[in-house]
Amino acid sequence: MKKEAYEVEYYEPKSVLAMQADRREEKHWRKQKKGIRAGRILLGVAILLFWEVSARLGWIDDYYWSSPSLIAQTAIIQWKEKNLAYDIYFTSMSTIGGFLAGTLGGAVLGLSFWWSKTFAKIFEPYLVMFNAIPKLALAPILIVLFGIGFSSKVMLAFLMTVISCALATVSGVENVDESMETLLYSLGAARWQVFGKVVVPAVLPWMLGSLRINISLALAGAIVGEFIASGHGLGRMVIYAGTILDTTLVWVGVIVLSLLAMVMYFAVVELEKWMTEHLAIYRKA
């Protein structure tokens, strides 16, 4: 017994050469990451400088293209007047609200396909049909039903994400290991225990894989809702600036939207990493 325990706990140490190779590889990877970050920053600075110089020298028409300096000045003015800050808040909250509701609703809908095969066969054609409908075409109807305020934007973001998450979850349900289910049933496990121990862990990687797409869809839904009718939001800012032919303000809205989309995307990436590490989820290939 002691010998077996010793054999289980024993790990052969790496050789000195292998450890040195690992350290070199890690050092090389760190340098490469720093180089990538520096390259991204330099590329962004180069684009802004070229844009500014082109506008000042008349290479491009600054009426249509504006310039980074004018855009920055307009953004500062809008921020001091608290218009920009509230528009960012309004768009962010409607996007996050729709994203969370759509992800949760889609996960519940997809997991229900495992609980009832009859329900899955009845509902599946409607799920496919609704996925084929361009949800953005429903925006005018949602505006009429929920008004021009916050609710209609959240609802549109919800519709943009719920089907995407549901389809990803259904794919995960269809790939659950049936032999593992059979094993647990043979050991006397209840249906809810199989669901918690086998189905949910198997489906989670599929759900996590849809989060990056869902956050983009939710933002697109919220913005389109603001384009159609809204009292606040970055989409409303862009439409309003276009109607008064203020191209600089249009560029402020477009750039802030791009930055907001980037922040939300990387936040979801970090959330996915955290869930993968702390919940011991294995990413699907």
C-alpha positions as CSV (number, residue, x, y, z in Angstrom):
1,M,0.0,0.0,0.0
2,K,2.8,2.4,0.8
3,K,4.6,1.6,-2.4
4,E,1.4,2.3,-4.4
5,A,0.8,5.6,-2.6
6,Y,4.4,6.6,-3.3
7,E,4.0,5.7,-7.0
8,V,0.8,7.8,-7.4
9,E,2.3,10.8,-5.7
10,Y,5.7,10.7,-7.5
11,Y,6.3,13.0,-10.5
12,E,9.5,12.8,-12.5
13,P,11.2,16.2,-12.3
14,K,12.1,18.1,-15.5
15,S,15.6,18.1,-16.6
16,V,17.6,21.4,-16.4
17,L,17.6,21.8,-20.2
18,A,13.8,21.4,-20.3
19,M,13.4,24.0,-17.6
20,Q,15.7,26.4,-19.4
21,A,13.8,25.8,-22.6
22,D,10.5,26.6,-20.8
23,R,11.9,29.8,-19.4
24,R,13.2,30.9,-22.8
25,E,9.8,30.2,-24.3
26,E,8.0,32.1,-21.6
27,K,10.4,35.0,-21.9
28,H,9.9,35.0,-25.7
29,W,6.1,35.0,-25.3
30,R,6.2,37.9,-22.9
31,K,8.4,39.9,-25.3
32,Q,6.1,39.1,-28.2
33,K,3.0,40.3,-26.2
34,K,4.7,43.5,-25.4
35,G,5.6,44.0,-29.0
36,I,2.0,43.3,-30.1
37,R,0.7,45.9,-27.6
38,A,3.3,48.5,-28.7
39,G,2.5,47.8,-32.3
40,R,-1.2,48.4,-31.7
41,I,-0.6,51.7,-30.0
42,L,1.9,52.9,-32.6
43,L,-0.6,51.9,-35.4
44,G,-3.4,53.9,-33.7
45,V,-1.1,56.9,-33.2
46,A,0.0,56.8,-36.8
47,I,-3.5,56.7,-38.1
48,L,-4.5,59.7,-36.0
49,L,-1.4,61.7,-37.0
50,F,-2.0,60.9,-40.7
51,W,-5.7,61.9,-40.3
52,E,-4.8,65.2,-38.6
53,V,-2.0,66.1,-41.1
54,S,-4.2,65.3,-44.0
55,A,-7.0,67.5,-42.7
56,R,-4.7,70.4,-42.0
57,L,-2.9,70.2,-45.4
58,G,-6.2,69.9,-47.3
59,W,-5.6,66.4,-48.6
60,I,-9.0,65.5,-47.3
61,D,-12.1,67.6,-46.9
62,D,-12.4,68.4,-43.2
63,Y,-16.1,69.1,-43.6
64,Y,-16.8,65.4,-44.2
65,W,-13.8,63.8,-42.4
66,S,-13.3,66.4,-39.6
67,S,-10.0,65.9,-37.7
68,P,-8.9,64.2,-34.5
69,S,-8.3,67.6,-32.8
70,L,-11.8,68.9,-33.6
71,I,-13.3,65.6,-32.6
72,A,-11.5,65.7,-29.3
73,Q,-12.6,69.3,-28.6
74,T,-16.2,68.5,-29.4
75,A,-16.1,65.4,-27.2
76,I,-14.7,67.4,-24.3
77,I,-17.5,70.0,-24.7
78,Q,-20.2,67.3,-24.8
79,W,-18.6,65.6,-21.8
80,K,-18.6,68.9,-19.8
81,E,-22.2,69.4,-20.7
82,K,-22.9,65.9,-19.4
83,N,-24.6,64.9,-22.7
84,L,-21.9,62.5,-23.8
85,A,-21.6,60.8,-20.3
86,Y,-25.4,60.2,-20.1
87,D,-25.6,58.9,-23.7
88,I,-22.8,56.4,-22.9
89,Y,-24.6,55.3,-19.8
90,F,-27.9,54.9,-21.6
91,T,-26.5,52.9,-24.4
92,S,-24.3,50.8,-22.0
93,M,-27.2,49.9,-19.7
94,S,-29.6,49.0,-22.5
95,T,-26.9,46.8,-24.1
96,I,-25.9,45.1,-20.8
97,G,-29.6,44.6,-19.8
98,G,-30.5,43.0,-23.1
99,F,-27.3,40.9,-23.2
100,L,-27.9,39.5,-19.7
101,A,-31.6,38.8,-20.3
102,G,-30.9,37.3,-23.7
103,T,-28.1,35.1,-22.5
104,L,-30.0,33.8,-19.5
105,G,-33.2,33.4,-21.5
106,G,-31.5,31.6,-24.3
107,A,-29.7,29.3,-21.9
108,V,-32.9,28.3,-20.1
109,L,-34.7,27.8,-23.5
110,G,-31.8,25.7,-24.8
111,L,-31.5,23.6,-21.7
112,S,-35.3,22.9,-21.7
113,F,-34.7,20.9,-24.9
114,W,-32.9,18.3,-22.7
115,W,-35.7,18.1,-20.2
116,S,-38.4,17.3,-22.7
117,K,-37.7,15.7,-26.1
118,T,-41.3,16.3,-27.1
119,F,-41.0,20.0,-26.3
120,A,-37.8,20.1,-28.3
121,K,-39.4,18.6,-31.4
122,I,-42.4,20.9,-31.2
123,F,-40.4,24.1,-30.6
124,E,-37.4,23.5,-32.8
125,P,-39.0,24.6,-36.1
126,Y,-40.1,27.8,-34.5
127,L,-36.7,28.4,-33.1
128,V,-35.2,28.0,-36.5
129,M,-37.8,30.2,-38.1
130,F,-37.4,33.0,-35.6
131,N,-33.6,32.9,-36.1
132,A,-34.1,33.5,-39.8
133,I,-36.2,36.6,-39.2
134,P,-34.1,39.8,-39.2
135,K,-34.7,41.0,-35.7
136,L,-33.8,44.6,-36.5
137,A,-36.9,44.7,-38.7
138,L,-39.0,44.3,-35.5
139,A,-37.5,47.6,-34.1
140,P,-40.4,49.8,-35.3
141,I,-43.0,47.4,-33.7
142,L,-41.0,47.3,-30.4
143,I,-40.9,51.1,-30.4
144,V,-44.7,51.3,-30.7
145,L,-45.2,48.6,-28.1
146,F,-42.6,49.7,-25.5
147,G,-42.2,53.4,-26.3
148,I,-39.1,55.4,-27.2
149,G,-37.5,55.0,-23.8
150,F,-35.1,52.4,-22.2
151,S,-37.4,49.4,-22.4
152,S,-37.6,49.2,-26.2
153,K,-33.8,49.3,-26.5
154,V,-33.4,46.5,-23.9
155,M,-36.1,44.4,-25.7
156,L,-34.4,44.7,-29.0
157,A,-31.0,43.8,-27.6
158,F,-32.7,40.8,-25.9
159,L,-34.2,39.6,-29.1
160,M,-30.8,39.9,-30.9
161,T,-29.1,37.7,-28.3
162,V,-31.7,35.2,-27.0
163,I,-31.9,33.0,-30.1
164,S,-28.2,33.0,-30.7
165,C,-27.6,31.8,-27.1
166,A,-30.4,29.3,-27.4
167,L,-29.0,27.7,-30.5
168,A,-25.6,27.5,-29.0
169,T,-27.1,25.8,-25.9
170,V,-29.1,23.4,-28.0
171,S,-25.9,22.4,-29.8
172,G,-24.3,21.7,-26.5
173,V,-27.3,19.6,-25.4
174,E,-27.1,17.6,-28.5
175,N,-23.4,16.8,-27.8
176,V,-23.9,15.7,-24.2
177,D,-22.2,12.3,-23.5
178,E,-25.1,9.9,-23.4
179,S,-22.9,7.1,-21.9
180,M,-22.2,9.4,-18.9
181,E,-25.9,10.0,-18.5
182,T,-26.5,6.2,-18.6
183,L,-23.8,5.6,-16.1
184,L,-25.2,8.0,-13.6
185,Y,-28.7,6.6,-14.0
186,S,-27.4,3.1,-13.4
187,L,-25.8,4.4,-10.2
188,G,-29.2,5.6,-9.0
189,A,-28.9,9.3,-9.8
190,A,-32.1,11.3,-10.2
191,R,-32.8,13.3,-13.3
192,W,-32.0,16.6,-11.8
193,Q,-28.7,15.2,-10.5
194,V,-27.8,14.1,-14.1
195,F,-28.8,17.6,-15.3
196,G,-26.5,19.3,-12.8
197,K,-23.6,16.9,-12.9
198,V,-23.4,16.1,-16.6
199,V,-25.6,18.3,-18.8
200,V,-24.8,21.8,-17.4
201,P,-21.0,21.3,-17.4
202,A,-21.2,19.9,-20.9
203,V,-23.3,22.8,-22.2
204,L,-21.4,25.7,-20.5
205,P,-18.5,25.8,-23.0
206,W,-21.0,26.2,-25.8
207,M,-22.8,29.0,-24.0
208,L,-19.5,30.7,-23.2
209,G,-18.5,30.5,-26.9
210,S,-21.6,32.6,-27.8
211,L,-20.9,35.4,-25.3
212,R,-18.5,37.3,-27.6
213,I,-21.0,37.3,-30.4
214,N,-24.0,38.1,-28.1
215,I,-22.4,41.3,-26.7
216,S,-21.9,42.6,-30.2
217,L,-25.4,41.7,-31.2
218,A,-26.9,43.3,-28.1
219,L,-25.0,46.6,-28.8
220,A,-26.2,46.6,-32.4
221,G,-29.8,46.1,-31.3
222,A,-29.6,48.9,-28.8
223,I,-28.1,51.3,-31.3
224,V,-30.6,50.5,-34.0
225,G,-33.4,51.1,-31.5
226,E,-31.8,54.5,-30.8
227,F,-31.6,55.2,-34.5
228,I,-35.3,54.8,-34.9
229,A,-36.6,56.7,-31.9
230,S,-34.9,57.7,-28.7
231,G,-34.4,60.6,-26.3
232,H,-30.9,59.5,-25.3
233,G,-28.0,57.3,-26.4
234,L,-25.1,57.3,-28.7
235,G,-27.2,56.2,-31.6
236,R,-29.5,59.2,-31.0
237,M,-26.4,61.4,-31.0
238,V,-25.3,60.2,-34.4
239,I,-28.7,60.6,-35.9
240,Y,-29.2,64.0,-34.4
241,A,-25.7,65.2,-35.6
242,G,-26.5,63.9,-39.1
243,T,-29.7,65.8,-39.3
244,I,-28.0,69.1,-38.4
245,L,-25.0,68.3,-40.7
246,D,-22.5,68.3,-37.8
247,T,-20.0,65.8,-39.1
248,T,-17.6,66.3,-36.2
249,L,-20.3,65.3,-33.7
250,V,-21.1,62.3,-35.9
251,W,-17.5,61.2,-35.7
252,V,-17.6,61.7,-31.9
253,G,-20.5,59.3,-31.7
254,V,-18.9,56.7,-34.1
255,I,-15.6,56.8,-32.3
256,V,-17.1,56.5,-28.8
257,L,-19.3,53.7,-30.0
258,S,-16.2,51.9,-31.3
259,L,-14.4,52.3,-28.0
260,L,-17.5,51.2,-26.1
261,A,-17.8,48.1,-28.3
262,M,-14.1,47.3,-27.7
263,V,-14.5,47.7,-23.9
264,M,-17.5,45.5,-23.7
265,Y,-15.9,42.8,-25.9
266,F,-12.8,42.6,-23.8
267,A,-14.9,42.6,-20.6
268,V,-16.8,39.6,-21.9
269,V,-13.4,37.9,-22.9
270,E,-12.2,38.4,-19.3
271,L,-15.5,37.1,-17.9
272,E,-15.2,34.0,-20.1
273,K,-11.6,33.4,-18.9
274,W,-12.6,33.8,-15.3
275,M,-15.5,31.4,-15.6
276,T,-13.3,28.9,-17.5
277,E,-10.7,29.0,-14.7
278,H,-12.9,29.1,-11.6
279,L,-15.6,26.8,-12.8
280,A,-13.2,24.2,-14.3
281,I,-14.8,24.5,-17.7
282,Y,-13.1,22.9,-20.7
283,R,-13.4,25.0,-23.9
284,K,-14.9,23.1,-26.8
285,A,-12.6,22.5,-29.7
